[in-house]
Amino acid sequence: MRMGVLDVGSNTVRLVIAETDGAVPLPVHTAKRQLRLSAHVERGGHLPAEQVDRLVDAVRDTRAEGRRWGVNRPFAFATAIVRDAPNRDEVLDRIATEAGVPLHVLPGEVEAELTFLAARRWMGWRAGPLALLDIGGGSFEVAFGRSRLPDFAIALPLGANLLTREFFRGQDPPSPHRIRLLRRHVRHQLRDVAARIRWEAPRTAVVTSRTFQQLGRLCGAAPGRSGPFTTRTMTRSDLGRAVERLAALPTAERALLPGISLARAGQSLAGALVAHTTMKLMGIDEVTICPWALREGVLLRCIEDGSSEWWDAYGLEAREKGVPPAAPLVLRRLRGEGPTAAPGPSSPVRRPG
């Protein structure tokens, strides 16, 4: 049996098709359309009409490609670039009407839950209490848990592209003053979450997302051609030196560094600053880079449940009630599951249940 996931992100529209007859999704085909929507977003997050046109075309094309591979109904979702746009409803309506694809808009906390599931399955139970960090273009997801699903999960407005626009617009490279302001902002946003992670004392810290993968490569991790089963780690000290390298270079020269792509070079410094500040505040010396993330989490949830009812139910609830960016953990409510651990001191996260 084949399943497909269609992911509308800040930089790309990506389709992943996998065989799902076994316990894990085995990819057989991937396709992407690089739109770099985040480079064209207007102040306030509004998506311009011409970029929505390009997005509709890309979704239509990837849907047709999915059909050629035997997937008629991919699990299609959009992340922060669409979720936080003031004209979100208009964008979703156009994609549904013109491309024939109803996009789910996942709250950041739901993204964190599904990504945690993927990381847990990749790392296995030997990882013990697990902290997850995922830096996207528009948001930063943090989760912690001891079992299959996290005890808490939260999304913060600390995406690499978002912070680049807010703090570094018009400066390339940015001044030391702007860098200090960004670090201060990240520390303020993360204060309570970092205290919670320190209190939980995870045995393993795992990072996902292209931002972390590229930073890991810059810090000496093996390249992608070495395959997904190669262990890749990154230390806080190595990341600190990478921050200094990125801060000294304009975007065009960052793109020449190992692992840093041209499409993400502009936001690489902000991503590195978020990553380094987070590791320092949480007392994390080393992280493991996990190749599975949100897309795999969606597929794993369907495989393990044996159906897609949870996805359909979530989509129905989202359409009927609307999904604000800071929605509660909808998936937990749909499952009827309660909390699995006692809250820690100064926890900023509402307990699911």
C-alpha positions in Angstrom: 0.0 0.0 0.0 1.2 3.5 -0.8 0.6 6.7 1.0 1.6 10.2 0.2 2.3 13.4 2.2 2.2 16.8 0.6 3.9 19.5 2.7 3.5 23.2 1.9 6.4 24.9 3.7 8.2 28.2 3.8 10.6 27.3 1.0 9.2 24.3 -0.8 6.1 22.3 -1.7 7.3 18.7 -1.2 5.6 15.4 -2.0 6.8 12.2 -0.3 5.3 8.8 -1.4 6.1 5.7 0.7 5.3 2.1 1.0 3.3 1.6 4.2 2.7 -2.2 4.3 5.2 -2.7 7.1 5.8 -1.0 10.5 7.7 1.9 9.0 7.2 4.1 5.9 9.7 3.3 3.2 10.0 6.2 0.7 9.8 5.3 -3.0 9.5 8.7 -4.6 9.9 12.4 -3.6 9.3 15.5 -5.5 9.6 19.2 -4.6 8.8 22.6 -6.1 11.0 25.3 -4.6 8.9 28.4 -4.3 10.7 30.3 -1.5 7.4 31.8 -0.4 9.1 33.2 2.7 11.3 35.5 0.6 8.2 37.1 -0.9 5.9 37.4 2.1 4.8 41.0 2.8 5.0 42.7 6.2 2.5 41.1 8.6 2.8 37.8 6.8 0.4 38.4 3.9 1.0 36.2 0.9 0.9 38.2 -2.3 -1.5 37.2 -5.1 1.2 36.2 -7.5 2.8 33.9 -4.9 -0.6 32.3 -4.2 -0.8 31.7 -8.0 2.6 29.9 -7.9 1.5 27.9 -4.9 -1.7 26.7 -6.5 0.3 25.6 -9.6 2.8 23.7 -7.5 0.2 21.9 -5.5 -1.7 21.0 -8.6 1.5 19.6 -10.2 2.5 17.6 -7.2 -1.0 16.2 -6.8 -0.8 15.0 -10.5 2.6 13.5 -9.8 1.2 11.6 -6.8 -1.6 10.1 -8.9 1.0 8.8 -11.4 2.5 6.9 -8.4 -0.8 5.5 -7.3 -1.7 8.1 -4.6 -4.9 9.9 -5.2 -5.4 11.5 -1.8 -2.2 12.6 -0.2 -2.2 13.9 3.4 -1.8 17.5 2.5 -0.9 20.2 5.1 0.5 23.7 5.3 2.8 24.9 8.1 3.4 28.4 9.5 3.9 30.3 6.2 0.2 29.7 5.4 -1.1 29.1 9.0 -0.1 32.6 10.1 -0.9 34.5 7.0 -3.8 37.1 7.4 -5.2 35.9 4.0 -5.0 32.2 5.0 -8.6 31.4 4.3 -8.4 32.9 0.8 -5.2 30.8 0.1 -6.8 27.6 1.4 -10.0 28.2 -0.6 -8.0 28.8 -3.8 -5.9 25.6 -3.4 -9.0 23.5 -2.7 -11.0 24.9 -5.6 -8.3 25.3 -8.3 -5.8 22.5 -7.3 -8.4 20.1 -5.9 -6.5 19.6 -2.7 -7.9 20.4 0.8 -5.0 21.5 2.9 -5.0 21.0 6.6 -3.5 23.8 8.6 -1.7 22.2 11.5 -1.3 24.1 14.7 2.4 24.2 15.8 1.7 22.1 18.8 0.3 19.3 16.6 3.3 19.6 14.3 5.5 19.1 17.4 3.5 16.0 18.5 3.8 14.3 15.2 7.5 15.2 14.8 8.1 13.8 18.3 6.4 10.5 17.3 8.7 10.3 14.2 11.8 11.0 16.3 10.8 8.5 19.0 10.3 5.8 16.4 13.7 6.6 14.7 15.7 6.8 18.0 13.9 3.9 19.8 13.2 3.4 23.4 16.9 3.3 24.2 16.8 7.1 23.9 14.9 7.3 27.2 13.3 10.7 28.1 13.5 12.6 24.9 13.6 16.3 24.1 12.8 17.4 20.5 13.7 20.7 18.8 12.6 21.6 15.3 13.3 25.0 13.7 11.1 25.9 10.8 10.8 29.0 8.7 8.0 30.5 10.8 8.0 28.6 14.1 10.1 26.7 16.5 8.7 23.5 18.0 9.8 22.0 21.3 8.5 18.8 22.8 9.4 16.4 25.7 8.3 13.0 26.6 9.1 9.6 28.0 6.9 7.4 25.8 5.4 7.3 22.3 3.9 10.8 22.4 5.1 13.9 24.2 4.1 14.9 27.7 4.1 18.5 26.5 4.6 20.3 23.2 4.7 23.9 22.2 5.3 26.1 19.2 7.0 29.5 19.5 7.3 32.3 16.9 11.0 31.7 16.5 11.3 30.5 13.0 14.5 31.2 11.1 12.9 33.1 8.3 10.5 35.0 10.5 13.4 36.3 12.8 15.5 37.1 9.8 12.8 39.4 8.5 12.1 41.0 11.9 15.7 41.5 13.0 18.0 41.5 10.0 16.0 43.1 7.3 18.2 45.5 5.3 21.5 44.3 6.9 23.7 41.7 5.2 25.6 40.7 7.2 23.7 42.1 10.3 25.4 44.3 12.8 26.5 42.9 16.2 23.8 45.1 17.8 21.0 43.3 15.7 22.5 40.0 16.6 22.4 40.8 20.3 18.8 42.0 20.0 17.8 38.7 18.4 19.5 36.6 21.1 17.8 38.6 23.8 14.5 38.1 22.1 15.1 34.3 21.9 16.1 34.1 25.5 12.9 35.9 26.6 10.7 33.7 24.5 12.4 30.5 25.7 12.8 31.3 29.4 10.0 29.1 30.8 10.3 26.4 28.2 14.0 26.0 28.8 13.4 25.8 32.6 11.0 23.0 32.0 13.4 21.1 29.8 16.2 21.5 32.4 13.9 20.2 35.1 12.9 17.2 33.0 16.6 16.4 32.4 16.2 14.5 29.1 18.6 11.6 28.4 18.6 12.4 24.7 18.1 15.6 22.7 17.0 15.2 19.1 16.8 17.9 16.4 15.0 17.7 13.1 14.3 20.1 10.1 16.5 21.3 7.2 17.8 24.1 9.4 19.4 21.7 11.9 20.5 19.3 9.1 22.4 22.1 7.4 23.9 23.4 10.6 25.0 19.9 11.5 26.8 19.6 8.1 28.4 23.0 8.7 29.6 21.6 12.1 31.2 18.5 10.6 28.3 16.0 10.4 28.4 13.5 7.5 26.9 14.7 4.2 23.5 13.4 3.0 25.2 11.0 0.5 26.4 8.9 3.5 22.8 7.8 4.0 20.1 8.2 6.7 21.6 5.5 9.0 24.8 7.3 9.6 24.9 8.8 13.1 25.0 12.6 13.0 25.5 14.7 16.0 26.3 18.4 16.7 27.9 19.9 19.9 27.1 23.3 21.3 30.7 24.4 21.1 30.9 23.5 17.4 27.6 25.4 16.8 29.0 28.4 18.6 31.9 28.6 16.2 29.5 28.1 13.3 27.5 31.1 14.5 30.6 33.2 14.4 31.4 32.1 10.9 27.9 32.8 9.6 27.7 36.2 11.4 30.9 37.4 9.6 29.6 36.6 6.1 27.0 38.1 3.7 24.3 35.7 2.4 26.1 35.0 -0.9 29.3 33.8 0.9 27.4 31.8 3.5 26.0 29.7 0.6 29.5 28.6 -0.2 29.9 27.0 3.2 29.5 23.2 3.7 25.8 22.3 4.0 24.4 25.7 3.6 22.1 26.0 0.6 21.5 29.1 -1.4 17.8 29.0 -0.6 18.4 29.0 3.1 21.7 31.0 3.4 19.8 34.2 4.2 18.1 32.6 7.2 21.0 30.4 8.3 22.4 32.8 10.9 19.0 33.4 12.6 18.5 29.6 12.7 22.0 29.1 14.2 21.4 31.7 16.8 18.1 30.1 17.9 19.7 26.7 18.0 22.8 27.8 20.0 20.8 29.9 22.4 18.3 27.1 23.0 21.0 24.5 23.7 22.7 26.9 26.1 19.5 27.8 28.0 18.4 24.1 28.2 21.8 22.9 29.3 22.2 20.7 26.2 25.8 19.9 25.2 25.1 17.7 22.2 22.1 16.9 19.9 21.4 14.0 17.6 20.2 14.9 14.1 17.2 12.8 13.1 16.3 12.3 9.4 12.6 11.7 10.3 10.3 14.6 11.0 6.8 15.9 10.5 6.0 14.1 7.2 7.1 10.8 8.6 5.1 11.5 11.8 1.9 11.8 9.7 2.6 8.5 8.0 3.6 6.7 11.2 0.4 7.8 12.9 -1.7 6.4 10.0 0.3 3.1 10.0 0.0 2.6 13.8 -3.7 3.6 13.9 -4.5 1.4 10.9 -6.7 4.2 9.5 -6.8 7.9 8.7 -9.8 8.7 10.9 -7.7 10.9 13.1 -6.7 13.0 10.1 -10.2 13.3 8.8 -11.6 14.2 12.2 -9.0 16.8 12.7 -9.7 18.4 9.3 -13.4 18.5 10.1 -12.9 20.1 13.4 -10.5 22.6 12.0 -12.9 23.6 9.2 -15.8 24.0 11.6 -14.1 25.8 14.4 -11.1 27.4 12.8 -7.5 26.8 14.0 -5.7 29.7 15.5 -1.9 29.6 15.5 -1.8 28.8 19.3 -4.5 26.1 19.3 -4.4 23.4 22.0 -3.3 19.9 21.3 -6.2 18.9 19.1 -4.9 15.4 18.4 -4.9 14.5 22.1 -8.5 15.6 22.5 -9.5 13.6 19.4 -7.7 10.5 20.9 -9.2 11.0 24.3 -5.8 10.6 25.9 -4.8 12.4 29.1 -1.5 13.6 30.4 1.3 11.1 31.1 3.5 13.0 33.6 3.3 15.5 36.3 4.0 19.1 35.2 7.2 20.7 36.2 7.9 24.0 37.9 7.1 27.1 36.0 5.7 25.1 33.1 4.3 27.4 30.4 2.4 24.7 28.6 -1.2 23.8 29.1 -1.5 20.1 29.8 -3.4 18.2 27.2 -6.5 16.2 28.2 
